Amino acid sequence: MSKATVVVVTSGKGGVGKTTSTAAIASALAKEGFKVCAIDFDVGLRNLDLIMGAERRVVFDLVNVVRGEASIKQALVRDKKLNNLYLLPASQTRDKDALTDEGVASVINELRMYFDWIVCDSPAGIERGATLAMRYADEAIIVSNPEVSSVRDCDRIIGLLDAKTVVAEEGGRMPKHLMITRFDPERAKNGDMLSVDDVVEILSVPLIGVIPESKDVLKASNVGLPVTLSDEESPASKAYVEAVQRLLGEDLPVTIPTEKKGLFGKLFKGRAA
Amino acid sequence: MNFMNFFARRGETASVAKNRLQILLAHERTGDGSDAKLISQLREDILEVVRKRMNIDPDAVRLEMDRSGDITTLGIDIELPQTKN
């Protein structure tokens, strides 16, 4: 049997960075040499294709595959830069009910034969798209901003991960990792933002990474590159790469990379290309 | 990559973003998902023609589409079977 790992990137709340994180994690894993497939489960509102810069090359999608209108191999879009990274896009023209449990199960089972890592980008909410994105996962990355509504929604999602997934139904416990995104160390230090420890304490999920708020994330999405590919020196990119090391089992202490704002940083603002 | 870097370095990623969105939305607003159907049919037609001459594995056929502004290109890669030794 294959040794593929299916990981869902989920949060409940929208806009916290699931898609950005999915793209960054999938491409960081691919850079490590693994065969990686990122799946967009946001049927009707897909965006992973845009963030990964593949939007002009999408022909078939997840719903076509689930309905047997296209094979998985036909629907996979290969990344322009990394030839071991693929995207399975969501459908843009249908609604979330177009996905069926059996259909998703068979898609994931087949992908397990071809890939080392399958990264599922969950839609926001707790409806069918979100529950199917997590259903066949082996592990979950829970994305939260250091902000009250986001943390609360994550708690709800944790409940679903422990109830509505195959792992949970078989009596297992879904391994979960907390990823805090859009973190501003300055504001947390001043007490104007929940600290990393606060969020970890409330959710009781082990931390896999803290991604600092960074301008590079928007720049990367503008040009359609995962931030881990567009700018390796970016603090956000470094934080994602470290999170992926931890996902791969390395015992790295969680650090919070920040933009260097010292005199040296100011003098040498431009980064080496 | 170089093209992206060119804009990125000059701080003009926003214009890349706008351009990408214009192309994408122009397509999505007119599109009704018939692309996929058409391409599926084309694929079957082409496969049939090639099959007249040789045996090919349907899985060894890759379709690549690229929509850039006014032009959409469709590339079809067919992995030919090894010639017998």
HADDOCK unambig.tbl for C-alpha pairs under 7 A between the chains (distance, minus, plus):
assign (segid A and resid 56 and name CA) (segid B and resid 66 and name CA) 5.25 0.50 0.50
assign (segid A and resid 56 and name CA) (segid B and resid 67 and name CA) 4.94 0.50 0.50
assign (segid A and resid 56 and name CA) (segid B and resid 68 and name CA) 6.97 0.50 0.50
assign (segid A and resid 57 and name CA) (segid B and resid 64 and name CA) 6.50 0.50 0.50
assign (segid A and resid 57 and name CA) (segid B and resid 65 and name CA) 4.83 0.50 0.50
assign (segid A and resid 57 and name CA) (segid B and resid 66 and name CA) 4.82 0.50 0.50
assign (segid A and resid 57 and name CA) (segid B and resid 67 and name CA) 6.74 0.50 0.50
assign (segid A and resid 58 and name CA) (segid B and resid 65 and name CA) 6.91 0.50 0.50
assign (segid A and resid 59 and name CA) (segid B and resid 36 and name CA) 5.75 0.50 0.50
assign (segid A and resid 59 and name CA) (segid B and resid 65 and name CA) 6.66 0.50 0.50
assign (segid A and resid 60 and name CA) (segid B and resid 36 and name CA) 5.92 0.50 0.50
assign (segid A and resid 73 and name CA) (segid B and resid 59 and name CA) 6.93 0.50 0.50
assign (segid A and resid 74 and name CA) (segid B and resid 62 and name CA) 6.39 0.50 0.50
assign (segid A and resid 74 and name CA) (segid B and resid 63 and name CA) 6.84 0.50 0.50
assign (segid A and resid 93 and name CA) (segid B and resid 33 and name CA) 6.76 0.50 0.50
assign (segid A and resid 219 and name CA) (segid B and resid 13 and name CA) 5.86 0.50 0.50
assign (segid A and resid 222 and name CA) (segid B and resid 13 and name CA) 5.55 0.50 0.50
assign (segid A and resid 222 and name CA) (segid B and resid 14 and name CA) 5.96 0.50 0.50
assign (segid A and resid 222 and name CA) (segid B and resid 16 and name CA) 6.31 0.50 0.50
assign (segid A and resid 222 and name CA) (segid B and resid 17 and name CA) 4.34 0.50 0.50
assign (segid A and resid 223 and name CA) (segid B and resid 4 and name CA) 6.47 0.50 0.50
assign (segid A and resid 223 and name CA) (segid B and resid 13 and name CA) 6.03 0.50 0.50
assign (segid A and resid 223 and name CA) (segid B and resid 16 and name CA) 5.84 0.50 0.50
assign (segid A and resid 223 and name CA) (segid B and resid 17 and name CA) 5.89 0.50 0.50
